[in-house]
Amino acid sequence: MDITFDGSRARGDNAAREQFYDSRGYGRPSGGTLELAAVETAHLLYRGDLDSVRDTRDDSRLGFEEFLALDAVSEVDFFVYKDLRDRGFYLSTTDDERAEDFLVYPRGKGPWDDDVAYRVWTLSERADVRAPAVQQLATGSGTGVLAVVDEESEVSYFEVTEPAVEGSTDHDLPEVNGELLADRVLVSDPPRPLHQHAFYGQPLDGDGSAVQLSLVEAAYLAGEELLSLPEGSRRAIVNRGQAVEGERFDRRLRVYELLRESGVVPKTGFKFGADFRTYANVESVDDLGHSEYLVRVLPAEHSFEPRDLALDVRLAHGVRKEMRFALVGDDVDWLGVTRLTP
């Protein structure tokens, strides 16, 4: 069987189509011939299904090692393609303008079926990935997946989604008075519902005589006209927050406001290395379950380092939570990332 390669794609005759596409989902039929992407060609050479391909540029014969050395296909793409094939999936390459590298079909199905299980984007552990590109991967039919290849050529898979973050917490609160300190607000005579039911602040001791509010909590309550300060207004709290955190405070406050308005209670996520941990339904702190999510607040144009992403997801899983990223630009967009075993 004479399979030719022109530097980007390999081509074979109708016999190649019958052997590789019809029976095992490799390539794309084109008339009476078959076109194979470089990564598909490399995999067939690796398996020994092809002894060699003929490079039409110099009429040389290329085995697996010579083919891979051409840099026509990256090792990262090859290792992901091989791993998914080893797991029993048929998959296809995609056009260059698409966010994903591979379309992966449900087991037992192939490119001739109108059904996609995963849309996979491959990257090395050393390659940063911009948040808008990950968001693009999270949309569309089939599950969006980041496939990260580490330096030992093992593949880790991360499912990416655009989750809805919402809850049912809603409590009526009376107005309270507070005192602005260096980087928090002290409420000396808090009404019981402030912490006990609505889960604002942290009591200084067990008798409920005083509650300390974080600056984001205080700024939100002041914006809702539920907190008064001798210093005057919500602006004094925001100015203090900006003084101690800079732009990060503004981003965290926007996300805090959005979460509270969505019925979700955010509390500090510092112990978990995040901005917030969240509770979807709080009736009383005496009957408080585990928080569901860890939230990291990031600029909309943030670039993720795969190792940091893996650390966040692993940590969240280890404490029985899921990782959510709040991407703050003109709007706040949510990105969910979890480990996946295809």
C-alpha positions in Angstrom: 0.0 0.0 0.0 1.6 3.3 -1.1 0.8 6.1 1.4 2.3 9.4 0.4 3.0 12.4 2.6 3.4 16.0 1.4 4.6 17.6 4.6 1.2 18.2 6.2 -1.1 15.3 5.3 -0.8 11.7 4.1 -2.9 10.2 1.3 -3.9 6.7 0.3 -6.1 5.0 -2.2 -9.5 3.3 -1.7 -7.8 0.2 -0.1 -6.4 2.6 2.6 -9.8 4.0 3.1 -11.4 0.6 3.6 -8.6 -0.6 6.0 -8.1 2.5 8.1 -11.3 4.7 7.9 -14.1 2.2 7.4 -12.9 -0.2 10.0 -11.1 2.0 12.6 -12.0 5.6 12.0 -8.6 7.0 10.9 -8.6 9.9 8.5 -11.2 11.5 6.2 -12.5 10.0 3.0 -12.1 12.3 0.0 -13.7 10.8 -3.1 -12.2 7.4 -3.6 -9.1 8.2 -1.5 -8.2 8.7 2.2 -6.6 11.8 3.8 -4.7 11.2 7.0 -3.6 13.9 9.5 0.1 13.8 10.5 -0.8 12.6 14.0 -2.9 9.7 12.6 -0.1 8.8 10.2 2.4 8.7 13.1 0.1 6.5 15.1 -0.3 4.0 12.2 3.4 3.9 11.8 4.0 3.4 15.5 1.5 0.5 15.6 3.1 -1.1 12.5 0.0 -0.8 10.5 2.1 1.1 8.0 5.7 0.1 7.5 6.6 3.5 6.0 5.2 6.4 4.0 6.7 8.0 0.9 7.6 11.7 1.3 6.6 13.2 -2.1 9.0 16.1 -1.6 12.1 14.0 -2.0 10.7 10.5 -2.6 12.3 9.2 0.6 10.7 6.4 2.8 9.8 7.4 6.3 9.4 5.0 9.2 8.0 6.1 12.6 11.1 7.7 14.1 12.0 9.5 10.8 8.4 10.7 10.6 8.3 12.0 14.1 11.6 13.8 13.6 10.1 15.9 10.8 8.1 17.9 13.4 5.1 17.5 11.2 3.3 16.5 14.4 4.1 17.5 18.0 5.0 14.9 20.6 2.3 16.4 22.8 -0.4 15.7 20.2 1.0 12.2 19.5 1.0 11.2 23.2 -2.6 12.4 23.7 -3.8 10.7 20.5 -2.1 7.4 21.4 -3.5 7.5 25.0 -7.1 8.0 23.8 -6.7 5.3 21.2 -5.3 3.0 23.9 -8.4 3.8 26.0 -10.6 2.5 23.1 -11.7 5.8 21.5 -11.9 6.8 17.9 -11.0 10.4 17.3 -10.5 12.9 14.6 -8.3 16.0 14.1 -10.0 19.4 13.7 -9.5 22.5 11.6 -6.8 24.9 12.7 -9.2 27.7 13.6 -11.0 25.6 16.2 -10.0 25.8 19.8 -9.8 22.0 20.2 -7.3 19.6 18.6 -9.3 16.4 18.6 -12.9 15.4 18.5 -13.4 12.2 20.5 -16.4 10.0 19.8 -18.2 7.8 22.4 -16.9 4.2 22.6 -18.4 2.2 19.9 -18.9 5.2 17.6 -16.7 7.0 15.1 -16.4 10.0 12.8 -19.3 8.6 10.7 -21.7 9.2 13.6 -23.0 12.6 14.6 -22.1 12.3 18.2 -19.1 13.8 20.1 -18.1 12.8 23.6 -15.1 15.1 24.1 -13.5 18.1 22.5 -9.9 17.9 23.4 -7.2 20.6 23.5 -3.7 19.3 24.0 -0.9 21.2 25.7 2.5 20.6 27.4 2.8 21.2 31.2 5.2 24.0 30.3 2.8 25.9 28.0 0.6 28.6 29.5 -3.0 28.8 28.4 -5.1 32.0 28.3 -8.4 32.0 30.1 -10.5 33.2 27.1 -9.3 30.2 25.1 -10.3 27.8 27.9 -13.7 29.5 28.0 -14.1 28.8 24.3 -13.3 25.2 24.9 -16.0 25.0 27.5 -18.8 25.8 25.0 -20.3 23.6 22.3 -21.4 20.0 22.0 -19.5 17.4 23.9 -17.4 17.9 26.9 -14.5 20.3 26.7 -11.2 18.8 27.9 -7.7 20.0 28.5 -5.2 17.2 28.0 -1.9 18.1 29.7 1.2 16.1 28.9 3.9 16.2 31.6 7.6 15.8 31.1 7.4 12.0 31.5 4.7 11.9 28.7 1.8 11.0 31.0 -1.5 12.7 30.2 -3.8 14.4 32.7 -7.3 15.3 31.6 -9.3 18.3 32.9 -13.0 18.8 32.1 -13.8 22.5 31.6 -17.4 23.9 31.9 -19.3 27.2 32.1 -21.1 26.4 35.4 -24.1 28.2 36.9 -23.1 29.3 40.4 -26.3 29.8 42.4 -27.9 29.1 45.7 -31.0 29.7 47.9 -29.7 31.7 50.9 -31.8 34.7 51.6 -32.2 36.5 55.0 -33.7 39.8 56.1 -31.3 41.8 58.2 -31.6 45.0 60.3 -29.2 47.8 59.8 -26.1 47.5 62.0 -23.4 50.0 63.1 -19.7 49.3 62.7 -16.2 50.7 63.2 -13.6 50.6 60.4 -10.3 49.3 61.6 -7.1 48.8 59.7 -8.3 46.0 57.4 -11.7 44.9 58.8 -14.9 46.3 60.3 -15.9 45.6 63.9 -19.6 45.4 64.8 -19.8 45.6 68.6 -23.5 44.9 69.0 -24.6 42.6 66.2 -28.1 41.3 65.8 -28.1 37.5 66.1 -29.1 36.9 62.4 -26.0 38.7 61.1 -23.7 35.8 61.7 -25.9 33.0 63.0 -28.2 32.9 60.0 -26.8 35.0 57.1 -23.2 34.0 58.0 -21.6 37.4 57.8 -18.3 37.9 59.7 -16.7 36.0 62.5 -17.5 36.4 66.2 -14.7 37.6 68.4 -15.7 35.0 71.0 -18.5 32.5 71.7 -21.0 34.8 73.4 -21.8 36.8 70.2 -20.8 40.1 71.8 -19.0 41.4 68.7 -18.5 40.3 65.1 -15.6 41.2 62.8 -16.4 41.7 59.1 -14.0 41.3 56.3 -13.7 44.4 54.1 -15.6 42.7 51.2 -18.4 41.7 53.5 -18.5 45.2 55.0 -18.5 46.9 51.5 -21.3 44.7 50.4 -23.5 45.3 53.5 -22.8 49.1 53.2 -23.8 49.0 49.6 -27.1 47.3 50.6 -27.5 50.1 53.2 -27.3 47.5 56.0 -24.1 48.8 57.6 -23.4 52.3 58.9 -19.9 53.7 59.8 -18.8 56.8 61.7 -16.5 57.3 58.7 -19.5 57.9 56.5 -20.0 55.6 53.6 -19.2 52.5 51.6 -16.5 54.5 49.8 -14.4 54.6 53.0 -14.4 50.8 53.1 -13.6 50.4 49.4 -10.8 52.9 49.7 -9.4 50.9 52.6 -9.7 47.6 50.6 -8.0 49.2 47.6 -5.2 50.5 49.8 -4.4 47.0 51.2 -5.1 44.9 48.1 -5.1 47.2 45.0 -7.1 46.0 42.0 -7.6 42.5 43.5 -10.0 44.0 46.0 -12.2 45.4 43.3 -12.3 42.1 41.5 -13.1 40.2 44.7 -15.8 42.6 45.7 -17.5 42.3 42.3 -17.5 38.5 42.6 -18.6 38.7 46.3 -21.6 40.9 45.3 -22.5 38.5 42.4 -22.4 35.5 44.7 -24.6 37.0 47.4 -27.1 38.3 44.9 -27.2 34.7 43.5 -28.1 33.3 46.9 -24.6 31.9 47.6 -22.6 32.7 50.8 -18.9 33.3 50.1 -16.4 33.0 53.0 -12.7 33.3 52.9 -10.9 30.5 51.1 -7.5 31.4 52.5 -6.9 28.0 54.2 -7.4 26.4 50.8 -5.3 28.9 48.8 -8.4 30.4 47.2 -10.3 33.6 47.4 -13.5 32.2 48.6 -15.2 29.0 49.7 -19.0 29.0 49.0 -22.2 27.7 50.6 -25.3 27.4 48.5 -27.9 27.2 51.2 -27.3 28.6 54.7 -30.1 28.5 57.3 -27.9 28.5 60.4 -24.2 28.2 61.2 -25.2 25.6 63.7 -26.3 23.3 60.9 -23.7 24.2 58.3 -22.6 21.6 55.8 -19.4 21.5 53.8 -18.8 24.3 51.3 -19.3 23.1 47.7 -16.8 25.2 45.8 -13.5 26.9 46.0 -13.4 30.2 44.0 -10.3 31.8 42.6 -10.9 35.4 41.3 -8.8 36.3 38.3 -8.6 38.9 35.6 -10.5 38.0 32.4 -7.2 37.8 30.4 -5.4 35.6 32.9 -3.0 33.0 31.7 -3.1 29.7 33.5 0.0 27.7 34.1 -1.0 24.0 33.8 0.9 23.0 37.0 -1.0 25.7 39.0 -4.2 24.6 37.4 -3.5 21.0 38.4 -2.6 22.0 41.9 -5.9 24.0 42.4 -8.0 21.2 41.0 -6.2 18.5 43.1 -6.5 20.6 46.3 -10.2 21.2 45.7 -10.9 17.5 45.1 -8.9 16.6 48.2 -11.1 18.7 50.5 -14.4 17.4 48.7 -15.0 20.6 46.7 -14.9 21.6 43.1 -12.8 24.4 41.6 -14.4 27.5 40.1 -12.7 30.4 38.5 -14.3 33.8 38.4 -12.9 35.7 35.4 -13.5 39.4 35.9 -13.6 41.8 32.9 -16.5 43.8 31.7 -18.6 41.0 33.0 -17.9 38.1 35.4 -17.6 34.8 33.6 -17.5 31.4 35.4 -15.1 28.6 34.5 -15.3 25.2 36.2 -12.4 22.8 36.0 -12.4 19.2 37.4 -10.2 16.1 36.9 -11.5 13.7 34.3 -10.8 10.1 33.5 -12.1 9.5 29.9 
